[in-house]
């Protein structure tokens, strides 16, 4: 699993010339374009595909998922996992060891 992030910008001249009601569409279009490029690259590099042969229909069924969340969502999820582990009486050291890969690199989340 990997996190796909973008950092981009929009020229000030474009934003100034845009109608107020169009600004959100311009920003969303920029985000969509940049994310689409990254998603396509990630799919091209994907090493594993969940695919099963459906003998009944003589087809291959392919499954894929895309998880969208903010870094705040990820932090909340890590905090919830830590609480569950704490409730299961794991030590702070054990919890830290388990969650460390998630916290070091969001690519592991």
C-alpha positions in Angstrom: 0.0 0.0 0.0 1.3 3.4 -0.7 0.3 7.0 -0.1 0.1 9.2 -3.2 0.8 12.8 -2.5 1.2 15.8 -4.7 2.7 19.3 -4.3 1.8 21.7 -7.0 1.0 25.3 -7.6 -1.3 27.5 -9.7 -0.1 30.8 -11.2 -1.2 33.9 -9.5 -2.3 35.4 -12.8 -4.7 32.5 -13.5 -6.2 32.9 -10.0 -6.6 36.6 -10.3 -8.3 36.4 -13.7 -10.7 33.7 -12.6 -14.2 34.4 -11.5 -14.8 33.8 -7.8 -17.2 30.9 -8.6 -14.6 29.2 -10.8 -11.7 29.2 -8.3 -12.8 26.0 -6.6 -13.1 24.3 -10.0 -9.7 25.4 -11.1 -8.0 24.2 -7.9 -9.9 20.8 -8.0 -9.0 20.3 -11.7 -5.3 20.9 -10.9 -5.5 18.5 -8.0 -7.2 15.9 -10.2 -4.7 16.2 -13.0 -1.7 15.9 -10.7 -3.2 13.0 -8.7 -4.2 11.2 -11.9 -0.6 11.3 -13.1 0.7 9.8 -9.8 -2.1 7.2 -9.6 -1.3 6.1 -13.2 2.4 5.8 -12.4 1.7 3.8 -9.2 -0.6 1.4 -11.0 2.1 0.9 -13.7 4.5 0.0 -10.9 2.1 -2.2 -8.9 3.7 -5.6 -8.3 0.6 -7.5 -7.2 -2.8 -7.7 -8.7 -5.7 -9.4 -7.0 -7.0 -11.5 -9.9 -9.0 -14.7 -9.9 -10.0 -16.9 -12.8 -13.8 -17.2 -13.1 -14.2 -20.5 -14.8 -18.0 -20.2 -14.9 -17.8 -17.0 -17.1 -14.5 -17.8 -18.6 -13.1 -14.5 -17.4 -10.5 -13.1 -15.0 -12.0 -11.0 -12.2 -9.7 -8.2 -11.1 -10.0 -6.4 -7.8 -8.4 -3.1 -6.8 -9.0 -0.5 -4.2 -8.1 3.2 -3.8 -8.0 4.7 -0.3 -8.3 8.4 -0.1 -7.6 10.2 3.2 -5.9 13.2 4.6 -2.8 13.1 6.8 -5.1 14.0 9.7 -7.2 10.8 9.0 -4.0 8.8 9.0 -2.8 10.3 12.3 -6.3 9.6 13.8 -6.1 6.0 12.5 -2.6 5.5 14.1 -3.9 6.9 17.3 -6.9 4.6 17.3 -4.6 1.6 16.7 -2.4 2.7 19.6 -5.4 2.9 21.9 -6.7 -0.5 20.9 -3.2 -2.0 21.6 -3.1 -0.2 24.9 -6.5 -1.6 25.8 -5.1 -5.1 25.0 -2.4 -4.4 27.6 0.5 -4.1 25.2 3.4 -2.1 26.6 4.3 1.3 25.3 7.5 -0.2 23.8 5.6 -2.9 22.0 3.1 -0.4 20.7 5.9 1.9 19.5 7.7 -1.0 17.8 4.5 -2.1 16.0 3.5 1.4 14.9 7.0 2.7 14.1 7.0 1.7 10.4 3.7 3.5 9.9 5.0 6.7 11.6 8.4 6.7 9.8 6.9 6.6 6.3 3.4 7.2 5.3 4.2 4.8 2.4 3.8 2.0 4.9 0.3 3.0 5.9 
